[in-house]
Amino acid sequence: MEHVREMQEKLARLHFDLYGEVDEMPEDQKKVASDSNLDKLLLNLEELSSSIQKLNLADIQDVPKASNI
């Protein structure tokens, strides 16, 4: 769970850092940079989603074991 929190924080920081970089660029470079940044954010979001899904699967597998006790 701690790993997921760290990934969420990393994604949030990345979002603001990348937005700040693009905001300071000349107009003609903003589109290319924005597309590249979006790709980076989506990749990080996919990693986060995968981690959350693994946690959910682990929780589901633990529930029957706990109910047998």
C-alpha positions, 0 to 999 in steps of 0.5 A: 500500500505504501508503494501505491501512495509513493506512486501517487505522489510521484505522479502528482509531482510529475504532473506539476513539474511537466506543466511548469516546464511547458508553461515556460516554453515558446508557443511553437514547442508547447504542443510537442512537449505537451504530447511527450508529457502526456505520454509520460503521465499515462505511462506512470498512471498505467504503472499505478493502476497495475499496482492498485490492481495487484493490491486488490487481487491480493486482498480478494485472495486474503479474504477467503483465508481470513474467513476460514479462521 
